[in-house]
């Protein structure tokens, strides 16, 4: 069994190396911040513009520092290798957690194997995002909390928060659990005050002290430690009130991509089956270790926060609760089998192993030997980069013109365009151009999809070039005579991405 425990670590590392870098657009935003930081221009996207548009300062500093130290300017490749190592560490932590909460090595091994092969893990590791660092820090924080290392757990939580702000959801649970344990002891020790432990101030102090330097720096540099991208995403996108809730319920119903095997009807089955197993496994875990309840509650608590906030759910937002949901499901399988196995002693291990293999087989349907877009190597089906590949082509076609003119390029998706052109970027969503937020939200009829370009914003800023998917401007730019008078269509690239007919390149008329 000890040798078997190395299997998920090896598998995680291998399954991230095989696809090669398949970078998603948002990762290029981080790369440009890291590149400018390494070049001595500061933590900025556009040179000279002090705007905090990245939600992952720690990952940005890490990439910038490693790039300088290793003399490796190829940030997409650096991120790919770094994420493979981080996820290998993450599955080792998942393995330890599974055994700790269930008493079964099989639970830990199974959950670690699932996370090693999960497309929601691999896709964003090879995609260059901060997700691998974020989830490894989350796993470490829960593992340290279970082991009673509260101050170290608080440190991991603070580093996670600097990786992405939504780690505060886990911090509320873990730090809250520390406070509740003290309160419970305080009430039970009223007749004997000498036995009362001191208030857990140290973990809180570690958490705040780790965050403090960044809060001070960001406030002095940008006016706030909160990135403008958070508020931009809340106002720029047009969504039904239940959009996030529906997306999250679908996500938890098909953790092994069962819809690829059984079709969409599986959603109803999956909600009941996996919800029930998670509840059974969670209760058993808490009975075994009273410190486990924050870990058990993290998936539904995370989902509830996002459902109430109702942002546009980007796919990588769905990844953080997955390994913890895996742990709950497999712990539930083991618990049910253990209760049944009073007659047959080996039944728990047998059913846990069977569940592990069945889920891995289902996950296998979510992989392909021939993914859309290069490189043509084994990769998750969801690791498609057709949009990024098209933006790269547009960027290379425009780069010479942008360099010679020195003009600004406006876009709704700024990552690949910004990385491959190196040009000054006007962000039409507002992630790195916060003035865009003044123009949103638009009237409902302006949206042909969940996002639409504001014509007034474009005409106010007057960028020299605009690159957008046709659907972004279908009900705004394409319908406005003012825009037609001031801009001409320079190039058109046919595509059906997000329901578009083409990617359009406009140039401002002299």
N, C-alpha and C positions, 0 to 999 in steps of 0.2 A: 504493500500500500504506500510506503514512503516513496518508492520510485514512481508510483502512479501519480503522486502529488506534484511531480515535476512536469507531468504531461500538459496540464492547462497552461503553465507558464511558457513552455516551449511552443504550444499551439498558438497562444496569443501572439507571441513574437513573430512566428512564421506567417500567420494569416494576415499580419499587417505589412510584412515585407513583400509578400507575393504580388499584391495589386500594384505596388509602386505608388508614388504620389498621385492622388486624384483630387486636386485642390478645389474646394468650394469657394464661392465668390467672397463670402465674408472673411475667410482666412486671409485673403490678399490684403484686406484692410489692416489686419494685425501686422502682416509682413511689412507693409509700407511704414507703419508707425515704428516698427523695430528697425527697419533699414535707416530711417531718418535719425533715430536715436543713436545708432551705431556711427552714423556719419557726423555726429556732433551738432545736428540741427534741433535737437530736443525731441520730446515726445509729441510730435505733431504729424498730421497727415499731409497738409499742404505747408510747404516751407514758409515760416513767418506768421502762420495763423495758429494762435494758441487756442485750439478747440479740442476738448477731450471727447473723441468719438469712439474710442475703444472701451469695451466693457471688461477687458481682461488685461489690466496693467501688469500683473505678475508674469503672465505668460509672455507678454511683450518684452518686458525687461529680461526674462530668461532667454528668449530667442536672440535678442540683441547682444546680450553678454556672451552667449555661447558662440554666436557668429563671429564676434570680435576675437574671442579666446582661441577658437579653432581655425580662424582665418577661412571661414566658410560662408561666403555671401549668398549661396544658394539656399535661401530660407525655406522654400517649399520642401527641399530634400532634408534639410536639418530638422524641420518640424516632423516630417514623416518618421525619421529615425528616432527622434526623441519620444514621440508618441508611442512607438512600438515598445520602447523600454518602459515607459510609464504604465502602459496597459499590462505588460508582463508582471510588473509589481502589483498592479491592481488585482489581477486574478489570484495572485498569491494571498493577498489580503482577504479576498472573497472566500477563498478556501478556508482560511483560519476562522473567519466569522461564521461560516456554515457549521464547522465543527463545534465552535464555542456555544452557539445558540441552540444546537440540537443534540450535541453529544455524539454525533455520527460523522465519521470521516466521509462517508458516502454523500451526505448532504453538501458538505463543503466542496468535495471534488466535483459533484454534478453541477452545482451553481457556478463554480469557477470555469468549467468546460463550456457551459452555456454562455457566460459572459465573454469568454475567449473567442467564440464563434459568432456572437450576435452581430448582425449587420448594423444595429444602432450603436455598437461600439467601434467596429472596424471602419465603417464609412467615414466617421468624423476624425478618426485617428489618421487615416491616409488622406483625409480632406484638409489636414493642416490646422484644425481648430483646437481650441484649448480644452476640449471635452475630456481628453485622456488625463490631463493634469487635474482637472476639476474633480473627476470621479475617483481618481486614486487618492486625492486628499480627503474626499468624503469617506471613502472606505477606511482610510487611516484614522479619521476622527472618530468614527463609530467603533472601530476596533480598540482604540486607546481608551475610549469611554467605557467599553465593556471590561477592559483590563484594569479599570480603576486609576488610569493615568490621566486624571482630569486636566491638569495644566497642559500636558502635551496634546491632548485632544483639543483644547481651546486654541493652541497654536496652529494645529492643522486646520481648524475651522476658520481662523483669521486668514491664513494663507489661501484657503479656498475662497473666501469672500473677496480677496484681492484678485483671484482668478476669474470669478464671476459673482455678481452681487446676490444671485438667488441662493447661494450657499447660506445666506442668513436664515433661510427656512430651516435648514438642519441645525444651525446654531441656536435658534430659538428652542428647538426640541431638546438638544443635548444640554445646553447651559440651563434651560428651564428645569430639566430633570435633576440637575445638581442642586438647584435651589429648592426644589420640592422635597428632595431627600433630606435636606437640612431642616425644612419646616416640619416634616413628619417626625423627625427625631426630636425636634424642639417640643412638639406637643406630647410625645411619648416620654419625655424626660423632665416634665414639669415638676415632678416630685423629687427629682434628683438632679439638680442643675449641674452638678460637677461632671456628669456624664455627657453633657451636651457638647458636641463638636463645634468648632469655630465655623462661622459662616464661610462658604467657599468663595472668598474674595479673590484668591490667587488665580483661578482659571479666568475669572472675569477681567482681572488686571492684565493677564497675559494676552487675552483676546483684544482688549482695547489698546494696550501698548503696542501690539504688532500692527494694528490698523492706524495708529496715530500718525506715524511719519507720512504715510500716504495721504491721509486726510488733510494734514497741514500743507504738504506740498501741492496737492491738487487744488485746494482752496486758494492758496496764494497764486498759483499759476493760471488756473482756469476759472476761478470764482466759485467752484463747487467741486466736491469729490465725486459727484454723480455725473456720469457721462451724458452728453446731450442725446446720444442714441436712444437712451431709455425713454425720454419724453417724446422724441421724434416718432418712435415706433407706436406709441400709444395714440398719436393724433393723425398720422399719415394714412393708416390703413383703415379700410371700411369693412366692418365685420358684423354679422348677426350677433345678438347678445349671447347666444348659446354656442357660438362657434368653438371656443376653446374647450368647453365641457364635452361637446360631442367628439371632438378630436381626441381628447384624453381618454374617454370611455372606449373608443375604438382601439386606441393604443394598448390599454391594459387588457383588452379582450383577445388580442392576437400577439402575445409576447414572442411567440415562436413563428410568426408569419404564417399561421395556419390558413389564412384566407387564400394563400397560393395553392393549398392542397384541397381544402374543403369549400372554398368560395366564401362570399360575404355573409352567408347565413351563420357562419361559425361565431360571429360577434356575440350573438345572444347566448350561445352555449358557453363561450369563453368567459364572459362576464360572470356567469354563475359558477362555473367550474373553478376558475382561477381565483375568483374572489373568495369562494368558500375555502379552498386550500390555503390561501394566504391567511385567512382568519384563524383557521385551525392551527396552522403552523405558528402564527404569531402568538396565540394564547399559550401554546406549549413552550415557546421560547421564553416568554415572560415568566412563566411558572418556574422554568429551569434557572433563569438568570433575571432578576428584577431590573437590572440595568439595560435590558434589551428593548424596553418598550419604545424609546425614541427611534431605534432602528426599524421596529415593526410599523410604527405610525408614519414614518417618513414618506413612503409612496403616496398614501391617500392625502396626507397633509400637503405635500408638494402639489398634487393634482388640484386640491381645493383652492390653494392660493392662486394658481394659474387660471383656474376656471372663473374665479371671482374677478381677477384683473382683466381677463379676456383679451390678451394681446394676440397678435398674429403668431400662431404656434409654428415657429421654424422647427425643422425636424430634429435639430440637435438639442432643442429644449426638452425633447421627450426622453433623452438618454439617462439623465441622472438617477431617476428612481428605478431603472430597469434591474441593475444587479441586486438591489434590495428586494424587489418584487420576486426575482428568481429565488433568492434565499427563502422568502416566505412560502412560495409555492412548493419547493422541494422539501422544506421542513414540514409542510402540511402533509405531503405524500408519506413521508417517513412516520409522522405521528399516527396517521390513519392505519398504516401498515403495522406499526408497533402494537396498537390496540388490538388489531385483528390477529397479530402474530403471537399472541399469548399461547395459541395452540401450536403454531409452527414458528419456531424461534428464528429461522433465517428469512422469514417473509419480509421484514422491514428492509433489509439490505437488498433483497432480490427485487422488490418493487421500486426502490429508490434507483437502482441501476437501470431497470427497465424504463422508468420515466425519463431518466437522463438520456438514454439512447433514442427513445422515441422523439423527444424534443430536439435532439441534435439532428435526427433525420428530417424533421420538419424545417429546421433552420437551414439544412442543406438546400432546400428548394428556393431559398432566398439568395443563393449564390449562382454565378454564371461563369463559364469559361470565356465568354465573349461579351464583355460589357459594352454598352454604347460609348463610343469615344475611346481614344487611345489612353493608355497602352492596352493591347489586346491580351489581357492576362486575367487569371482567376480573381474575381472581385464580387462584392455584394451587388445585387441588382440595383439597389437603391443608391449606389455610389456613381450615379450618372453625372457627367460633367459636360453635357452638350451645350448648356448655356455658357459656361465658362470658356469652352473651346471656341464658341462663336464670338464671345467678347474679345478673346485673345486675337482672333483673326481681324476683327474690326480695329483693335488697338494697333496692331502692326501695320494695317493699311493707312491709319491716320497719323502714325507717330511722326513721320517726316514733316507733314504739314503742320502739326502742332508744334514741333520743335522750331521750325522756321518762323512761324507766326508768333509763338509765345502766348497763344490764346488759351482761354479756359475751355475745358470740356465739361459739359453738363450731362449728368446721367442719373437714372433711378437706381441702378446697381453699379456701385463705384469701385468694387474690389479689383477685379481683373483689369478693367480699363485703367485704373489708377496705377496698378503695379506695372503693366506692360508699356504704358505710354510715358510714365513719369511726369505727366503734365499737371498743371494746376487743375483741380477738380471742383466743380460746383455740384454739390450733392442735392438732388431734387427731392429726396426724402427728408433730409435734415440731420443725418447721422454726424456729419462733419461740417455741415453748413447750417448752424442752428437757426439762422434767419428764415429758413424754409418753414419752420413750424408756425410762423405767423399767418401762413396762407391755408392752414388746415384746421379742421376737416373741410373738405369740399362738399357741395350739395350731393345728395345720393345719386342723382342722375348723371353726375360726372364720372362715375365709376363703371367701367366695363369689366373690371376684375376687382381684386381687393385693394388695388392701388391705382391712382391716376395722377398725372402731372398737372400742377397748377399753371395755367397759362399766365396768370397775373405775375406769378413769381418769375417765370422765364422772361417775360417782357420787362420786368423791373431790373433783373440782373444782367440781361443781354449777353449771355455767353456766346463765344464765337462758334462753338460746335455743340450739338446735342446728339446723344446716342440713347435711344430708347426702344424697347419692344413696342410694336405698333399698338398693342392693347392698352398700354399705359397712357397713350394720348388719343385714343379713338374718340372719346366723348369730350375732349378738351382741346388740345392743340389742333386736331384735324377739323374741328368745327368752328374755329375762331379765325375770322378774317384778319384780325390784327397780326396774328402769328404768321399767316400765309403771306402777308405783305412784307414781313421782316425776315423770314427764313425761307430757304429753298432746300428741297430734298437733294442731297448730294449722292447718297448710296442707299441701296436697299438689299438686305440679305434675307432670302426667304426662310421662314421657320414657323413652326406651329407651337412653339413653347408657350405655355400658359394661355393658350387660345389665341395667340397672335397670328398674323399673316406674314409678318416680316420683322426684322430688326432694321430700324431706320436711322440714318445719319443725316442730320440737318446742318447747314451752314448759314450763318447770318449774312445777309446780303449787304454789300458795301453801302 
